[in-house]
Amino acid sequence: MKLVQLTKLYWPDNGGGIARVVESIAAGFSDWEQRIITCQKAPSIKKSEDEFGGVPVTRCRQYADVSSTPLSTEYLKETGKHTKDADVVICHHPYPMNDLAILFGATKGKKLIYWWHCDIEQYGWLAKVYAPLVRHSLKKADAIIASSEGNIVNSKLVAPFQDKCHVIPFAVSDEYFEEGAKYCEKKWGNNPDSEPDISGEWNENNSSEEMVSDRVMKEDNVHILFLGRMVWYKGCEYLLRAFSEMDNKNCTLTLVGGGPLEEELRSLSFELGIENRVEFTGMVSEEEKMERIKVCDFMVLPSISKAEAFALVQIECMAFGKPIINTNLPSGVPYVSLDGKTGITVEPENVDQLRDAMDKLVSDRELREVYGKAARKMVEECYVNEAFVRKHRELVDGL
């Protein structure tokens, strides 16, 4: 049997949630013949063939990039070539080149799975132009996958096709799951009131002193963490404003990730007078990212648009027993970390609610422990890689 996955960008050039889903599916179908078709990260790079995780990857040359969308006639050509003898094709949305490939018949006679990663309604006139293509693809699909029920019922495009929709939540990688288990055992063990000795974790890494950058983080402070790209829909501006208005100043905020708004956000932290308690790390390795999760007390996801469909970073932090503050978006976000169970959910763009939620967790250590333990348990029950792979296998077998 042959499986072909179609995705805009892929490891190692570009990561993120979609790339991780593609990688996990590929690993789960290791007994099949496979191919992944994607685009190069820049127009100047020619087509190439390589392998990632033992799976052949065709990286097509793009001729232009419009609104973060690589345009490539070569992508359409290679898709047609490699899907000829495929049994199953998985298209990862959103990427208009995939919908054009479906329109031109590349998936005709194949079992087509359409992986709905996020909605497009928030992109204004571009979404209106793109929507007819997407509807055509959804009609042609034998099955549609979304990471949560919220991404189905809150989408005008997907909701009419609920009869062929399947919810398969994202999963933490085995590495995050196992490291999180070790950390939680060390933190709680047989004594729920015990605290982890995080100093050893940092000292194991030779660059640990550089990681903490003079450590705006003092031992008696509560450490708040943001993980993600500095882009408009992440809502980092609201996070900084809420942090600046907190009653409890015995806390620090670390923003891990890079992006086009990073310098603007750094400037805002100076304007708000909080630069001494805020750290911007830029892009970091997965190893350092895990260390940052270990050292934090809770994570904040202040996203303001349903362009944030799930946020894998939520379950990565939950795997380490960390509470989450997220926003009540019409997407999968509030379905992942539950209000009053594994954290606190606030309304998007509401600085007052976000401030109060952070003040509450900073001042209530016991509540952080309760939410943190529930978060780890939820990951163990709902977000393990084994279940993610099994559900894909069952769906494909059913088709």
C-alpha positions in Angstrom: 0.0 0.0 0.0 1.2 3.5 -0.8 0.5 6.7 1.2 1.3 10.2 -0.1 1.1 13.3 2.1 0.8 16.8 0.6 1.9 19.7 2.8 3.1 23.3 2.3 6.4 23.1 4.2 8.1 20.4 6.2 11.1 19.6 8.5 13.9 20.5 8.7 13.2 23.7 6.8 10.0 24.5 8.6 8.4 23.0 11.7 5.3 23.6 13.7 2.2 21.7 14.5 1.4 20.6 10.9 4.9 19.3 10.3 4.7 17.3 13.5 1.4 15.8 12.4 2.8 14.8 9.0 5.9 13.3 10.7 3.7 11.3 13.2 1.5 9.9 10.5 4.5 8.9 8.5 6.0 7.1 11.5 2.7 5.3 12.1 2.6 4.0 8.6 6.2 2.8 8.4 5.0 -0.5 7.0 3.6 1.3 3.9 5.4 2.7 0.9 5.3 6.5 1.4 6.2 9.9 0.0 5.8 13.4 1.3 5.5 16.3 -1.2 6.3 19.8 0.0 7.8 23.1 -1.2 11.2 24.6 -0.7 11.4 27.3 2.0 12.5 30.0 -0.6 12.1 30.7 -4.3 15.8 30.6 -4.9 16.1 26.9 -4.0 15.7 24.3 -6.7 13.7 21.1 -6.4 15.4 18.3 -4.4 14.8 14.7 -3.2 15.8 13.6 0.2 14.6 11.5 3.2 13.3 12.6 6.6 12.7 10.0 9.2 13.3 7.3 6.6 10.5 8.6 4.4 11.2 10.0 0.8 10.5 13.8 0.6 10.1 15.7 -2.7 10.8 19.4 -2.1 9.5 21.4 -5.1 10.8 24.8 -6.2 8.4 27.7 -5.5 8.3 30.6 -7.9 6.7 33.1 -5.6 5.4 33.5 -2.1 2.1 35.3 -1.7 0.7 35.8 1.9 3.0 33.0 3.2 1.8 30.7 0.4 4.5 29.2 -1.8 3.2 29.1 -5.4 4.6 26.2 -7.5 3.6 24.7 -10.8 6.3 22.0 -10.1 4.3 21.1 -6.9 1.3 20.3 -9.1 3.4 18.3 -11.5 5.1 16.2 -8.8 1.8 15.7 -7.0 0.2 14.2 -10.2 3.3 12.1 -10.7 3.5 10.5 -7.3 -0.2 10.1 -6.6 -0.8 8.0 -9.7 -0.1 4.7 -7.9 -1.1 5.9 -4.4 -3.8 4.2 -2.4 -4.3 7.0 0.1 -3.6 10.7 -0.2 -3.6 13.0 2.8 -3.9 16.7 2.1 -2.9 19.1 4.9 -5.0 22.3 4.8 -4.6 25.2 4.4 -2.6 25.2 1.2 -4.2 26.3 -2.0 -1.8 24.2 -4.2 -3.3 21.1 -2.6 -6.8 22.2 -3.5 -5.7 22.9 -7.1 -4.1 19.4 -7.3 -7.5 17.9 -6.2 -9.3 20.1 -8.7 -7.0 18.9 -11.5 -7.7 15.3 -10.6 -4.5 14.3 -8.9 -6.5 12.4 -6.2 -9.1 10.9 -8.5 -9.6 7.2 -7.8 -7.6 7.5 -4.5 -8.9 7.5 -0.9 -8.6 11.2 -0.1 -8.2 12.4 3.6 -8.4 16.2 4.1 -6.6 17.2 7.4 -8.3 20.4 8.5 -5.6 22.2 10.6 -7.2 25.6 10.9 -9.9 27.8 9.5 -9.4 30.5 6.9 -12.4 32.8 7.5 -10.2 35.3 9.4 -8.2 36.2 6.2 -10.9 38.5 4.7 -11.1 38.7 1.0 -8.4 36.1 0.5 -10.6 33.6 2.3 -13.6 34.4 0.1 -11.5 33.8 -3.0 -10.1 30.5 -1.6 -13.4 29.2 -0.2 -14.9 27.7 -3.4 -11.7 25.7 -3.9 -11.8 24.4 -0.3 -15.5 23.4 -0.6 -14.7 21.4 -3.7 -12.0 19.6 -1.9 -14.2 18.9 1.1 -16.9 17.4 -1.2 -14.3 15.2 -2.8 -12.8 14.0 0.4 -13.6 10.5 1.7 -12.8 11.7 5.2 -12.0 15.0 7.0 -9.9 15.1 10.1 -9.8 17.9 12.7 -7.9 18.1 16.0 -11.1 19.0 18.0 -14.8 19.2 17.8 -14.5 23.0 18.0 -12.7 23.2 14.7 -15.6 21.4 13.1 -18.7 23.1 14.6 -17.2 26.6 14.4 -16.2 26.5 10.8 -18.8 27.5 8.1 -16.8 25.5 5.6 -16.5 22.2 7.5 -19.7 22.1 9.5 -21.9 21.1 6.5 -19.7 18.0 6.1 -19.9 16.7 9.7 -21.0 13.3 8.6 -17.5 12.5 7.3 -15.6 14.4 9.9 -13.3 12.6 12.5 -11.8 14.1 15.5 -8.2 13.0 16.1 -6.5 15.2 18.7 -2.8 16.1 18.4 -0.4 14.2 20.5 2.8 15.1 22.4 5.9 13.5 21.0 7.3 10.5 22.9 10.2 12.6 24.0 8.0 15.2 25.6 5.7 12.6 27.1 8.6 10.7 28.7 10.6 13.7 29.8 7.4 15.1 31.3 6.8 11.8 33.2 10.3 12.0 34.7 9.8 15.6 35.7 6.4 15.1 37.3 7.8 12.0 39.2 10.6 14.1 40.5 8.3 17.0 41.4 5.5 15.2 43.1 6.6 11.6 43.6 4.9 10.2 46.8 4.8 13.7 48.3 2.4 16.0 46.5 3.8 19.1 48.3 7.4 18.5 47.3 9.0 20.9 44.8 11.3 19.9 42.0 15.0 20.6 42.2 15.2 22.4 38.8 18.7 23.7 39.4 20.1 20.3 38.4 18.1 20.3 35.2 19.8 23.6 34.1 23.2 22.7 35.2 23.2 19.5 33.1 23.4 21.8 30.0 26.7 23.6 29.5 24.8 26.6 28.1 22.4 26.8 31.0 23.8 30.1 32.3 23.4 31.7 28.9 19.8 30.3 28.6 18.6 32.3 31.6 20.3 35.5 30.6 21.2 36.9 34.0 18.0 35.3 35.1 15.3 37.9 35.3 14.1 34.7 37.0 14.9 34.8 40.7 14.3 31.7 42.9 11.4 33.2 44.8 9.7 34.5 41.7 6.8 32.8 39.9 7.8 32.2 36.3 5.2 32.7 33.5 5.9 31.3 30.0 4.7 32.1 26.5 5.7 29.7 23.6 5.0 30.6 20.0 5.8 32.8 17.0 5.5 36.5 17.4 2.7 37.0 14.9 -0.6 39.0 15.1 -3.0 36.2 16.1 -0.9 35.1 19.1 -2.0 38.1 21.1 1.4 38.9 22.7 0.6 42.6 22.9 -2.4 41.8 25.3 -0.1 39.5 27.3 2.4 42.2 27.9 -0.2 44.8 28.8 -1.9 42.4 31.2 1.4 41.5 32.8 2.3 45.2 33.3 -1.0 45.7 35.2 -0.7 42.7 37.5 -1.0 43.4 41.3 1.5 40.8 42.1 5.0 41.9 40.8 6.8 38.8 42.3 6.8 37.2 38.9 8.6 37.1 35.6 7.5 36.6 32.0 9.5 34.7 29.4 8.5 34.8 25.7 10.1 31.9 23.7 10.0 32.2 20.0 10.8 34.6 17.1 8.7 36.3 14.4 8.0 39.5 12.6 6.6 41.3 15.7 9.5 40.5 18.1 11.1 43.9 17.9 7.8 45.7 18.2 7.0 43.7 21.3 10.4 44.3 22.8 9.8 48.0 22.4 6.4 47.7 24.0 7.9 46.1 27.1 10.1 49.2 27.5 7.1 51.5 27.0 5.3 49.6 29.7 8.3 49.7 32.1 8.4 45.9 32.5 11.6 45.2 30.6 13.5 44.1 33.7 10.9 41.3 34.4 10.4 40.2 30.8 12.8 38.0 28.8 12.7 37.5 25.0 14.7 34.4 24.0 14.1 34.3 20.2 14.0 31.0 18.5 15.4 28.1 20.7 16.2 24.4 20.2 13.7 21.7 21.3 16.1 20.9 24.2 16.1 24.4 25.5 12.3 24.7 25.0 11.8 21.7 27.3 14.1 23.3 29.9 12.1 26.5 29.7 8.9 24.5 30.3 10.4 22.8 33.3 11.4 26.0 34.9 8.1 27.8 34.4 5.1 27.7 36.8 2.4 28.1 34.2 2.0 28.8 30.5 -0.1 31.6 28.9 -1.6 31.3 25.4 -3.2 34.7 24.7 -4.3 34.0 21.1 -6.9 36.3 19.6 -8.0 34.5 16.4 -9.2 31.0 15.4 -6.2 30.9 13.2 -5.0 29.3 16.4 -6.7 26.0 15.9 -5.3 23.8 18.7 -1.9 25.0 19.9 0.3 22.0 20.4 2.4 23.9 23.0 -0.6 23.5 25.3 -0.2 19.7 25.6 3.6 20.0 25.5 3.4 22.1 28.7 0.6 19.9 30.2 2.9 16.9 29.8 5.1 18.5 32.4 2.2 19.2 34.7 2.0 22.9 33.9 -1.3 24.8 34.2 -2.5 26.7 31.1 -4.2 30.1 30.7 -5.8 30.1 27.3 -8.5 32.1 25.4 -12.1 31.2 24.6 -11.7 31.0 20.8 -14.2 29.4 18.4 -11.6 26.7 17.7 -10.0 23.8 19.4 -8.0 25.9 21.9 -10.4 25.9 24.8 -11.1 22.2 24.2 -7.5 21.3 25.0 -6.9 22.8 28.4 -10.2 23.0 30.2 -11.3 26.0 32.2 -11.4 25.3 35.9 -9.8 21.8 35.5 -6.3 22.2 33.9 -6.1 26.0 33.9 -8.1 29.2 33.3 -9.8 30.3 30.1 -10.4 34.0 29.4 -12.0 36.0 26.6 -9.7 37.0 23.7 -8.3 40.5 23.8 -9.5 41.0 27.3 -6.6 42.5 29.2 -8.5 42.6 32.5 -9.4 39.0 32.5 -5.9 37.9 31.5 -4.4 40.0 34.2 -6.7 38.6 36.9 -6.1 35.0 35.7 -2.3 35.5 36.0 -2.6 37.2 39.4 -4.7 34.3 40.6 -2.2 31.6 39.5 0.8 33.6 40.7 -0.7 34.0 44.2 -2.2 30.5 44.6 0.5 27.8 44.6 -2.0 25.1 45.7 -4.2 25.8 42.7 -1.3 25.6 40.3 -0.5 22.1 41.8 -4.2 21.0 41.3 -4.4 22.2 37.8 -0.9 20.9 37.0 -1.7 17.3 38.1 -5.0 17.3 36.2 -3.1 18.6 33.1 -0.6 15.7 33.2 -3.4 13.2 33.7 -5.3 14.6 30.7 -2.2 14.2 28.5 -1.9 10.6 29.6 -5.5 9.9 28.8 -6.1 11.9 25.6 -2.9 13.1 23.9 -0.5 10.2 23.6 1.1 9.4 20.2 0.0 5.8 20.3 -3.7 6.8 20.3 -3.0 9.4 17.5 -1.5 6.7 15.3 -4.1 4.1 16.1 -6.9 6.4 15.2 -5.3 7.2 11.8 -4.8 3.5 11.1 -8.4 2.7 12.0 -9.7 5.5 9.8 -7.6 4.4 6.8 -8.6 0.7 7.4 -12.2 1.8 7.4 -11.8 3.6 4.1 
